[in-house]
Amino acid sequence: MNENDARTTWVLVDGENIDATLGGSILGRRPQPDERPRWDRLLDFAERQWAQSARGVFFLNASMGIPMPFVQALKAMDYIVVPLSGSPDEKVVDIAIQRTLQALLARPEDVMLVSHDGDFLHDLGALLAADRRVGVAAFSEFRNAGFGTLAGLEKFDLEYDAHVFDAPLPRIRVIPIDEFDPTDFLR
């Protein structure tokens, strides 16, 4: 058995951050069901990317109630669903993710955070210093600039790298010249 056989990648999803970015910044409206991420593909991506098992933890702000159909769908994909509540001034999802990142310091496992939020920079830095594989998956153009300062942090785009969407999103992105294909635009 090699070292990777025993390791797990914990995929921590900041649900409200991804949903707010998709709806507010990319689509400019509430996403339709067919425009939402296919979260099972994210776990498959994490497993393929680092060649080890992946476990998903989806954090939800449930202060106003639990969206049961969505929770049931996530559970069917083997996600651990963490519904949280707190006072209106508490960022309950961020607090829970920070605590989870801190708890993972004591375990020899890897982490892929799914968020744009810079509130996690300190804890990701601590994991990187502890010699883990650490990544962030998000929409690249909305990712906090501080992620670029963390040496060793692997960065993935939810649409272009993880392929969690069924159809292209209306995004404008900077295209590395090595990836430019004029036929993508000549339609």
N, C-alpha and C positions, 0 to 999 in steps of 0.2 A: 504494500500500500504506500503510495507516495503522499507527501505532505498535503497536497490539494484534495486528496480523497476525504480527509477528515475535516476540512475547512468548509465553512458556509459563508455565503454572501448574504448579508442582511440588507434587503431593499426597503428603505424607509421612505414612505410616500407622504409628503406634505400636501394632502388632498386639496385643502382650500387654496393654497398658493398656486397650484397648477391650474385648478379650475378658474380662479380669478384671472390669471394671466391669459388662459385660452379664451375665456369669454370677454374680458374687458380690453385686453391689449391686441389680441390677434383677430378675433371675429367681430368684436364690437357689439356683441349681443350674447344672450344665453346660448350655449352650444345645443344643437339638436342631438338626439341620441346617436345618429350615425357619424357625428363629428367628435364624439368623445373618445378618449384613449382606450385602447384595448389592453387592459392591465395585465392580462395573461401573457401577452407578447413581451411585456417588460421583464417578467420573471424569466422567460425563455432567453431573452437577450442577455440578461445578467449571467445566466448559467453558461451560455455560449462564450460570452466575452472573457470570463475568467476561469472557464473550464472546471466549475465546481457547483455544487447545489446552491440554490437560492431560496430564501424564505422572504416573503413579502409582509410588511407591516404597514397598514394603511391607517393613518391618523385622521380622524374627523372631528370637527367641532359640532357636537350634538347638543349644544346649549338650547337650541330651539326644537329638538326632537331628533330621532334617529330615522334616516331615510331607509326604511327596511328593505325595499326591493333592491336598492343599490348595495346595501350591506350583504344581503343574501347572495347577490351575484359575486361580490368579492370573496365571500366565504366559499362559494362553489369553485373559485379559482385557487383555493388554498391560501388566501391572504388571512393574516391575523388582523382583525378589524378592531381598532381602538377608538370607541366613541368617547369624547371628552366633554366636560362642561366646566363652567367657571363664571366668574363675574364678567360683565361686559368689557372691563378694562384689561382683562387677562388674555394673553395670547396662548390659549390652552394647548393648541397643537404645537407651537414652537417650544413651549415649556416641556411637553412630553417628549418631543424629538430630542431636545437637548439632554434630558435625563437618560434617554435610551442610548444616545451616543456616549455619554459618560459611563453607563453601565457596560457598554461593549468594550471599554478600555480594559476591563478585567478578563476578557475572553479573547482567545486567539482567532478571531474571525474578521472578515472583511465587510466593508460597508459601501453601499451605493445609495446616496441620498438623492431623492427626487424633489427638488425645490430650487427656487431662484434666490432664496432668502439669505442674506448675509449674516443673520443671527447665529448661524451654525459654524461660522469660520473658526472660532476658537476651538470648539470641540473636534472639528475635522482635523485641525492642525495637530491636536494632541494624539489623535489616532494615527496620523501620518508619522509622527515622531515615534510611535510605538511599533513601527515597521509593519503596517497593514496595507493592503490594497484598499484604496479609498477613491471613490468616484462620485461625481455629481451628474445627474441626468436632468436636463431641463431644456427649455427653448434657449439656444445659445445667446441670442440677442437680448434676452431679458435676464440672464444670469448675473448676479451681483459681481461687480468687477473684482471684489476681494478674492473670489475663487481663483483668479489668475495669479495671485500672490502666493498660493500654497504649492510649494515644490512637491512634485510627485502626485498631485491630485489628477486623476484621469477625468476628462470632461467628455460627456456624451450628449448628443441632441436627441430629444424624444422622437422627433419626426424623422430626421435624416439618418441617424445611427440605429436607434432602437426600433424604428418602423412600427410605432404603436397606433398609427392612424390608417384608416381604410382609404382615404382620399387625400390629395395634397391640400395643405392649409394655405390660406392667402397670406403668406409671409414674404417679406423682403429680406433676403440674406446676402451677405457678402460671399461671393463664390471664389474659392481658390482657383487660380487659372488652370491648375492640373485637373480640376473637376469640371471645368466649363465645357458644356456640349451645346453648340448653337441650335441643334435640332430641338432642344427643350423649349426654345423661344420662337422657333419658326413654325408656328401652327396656324 
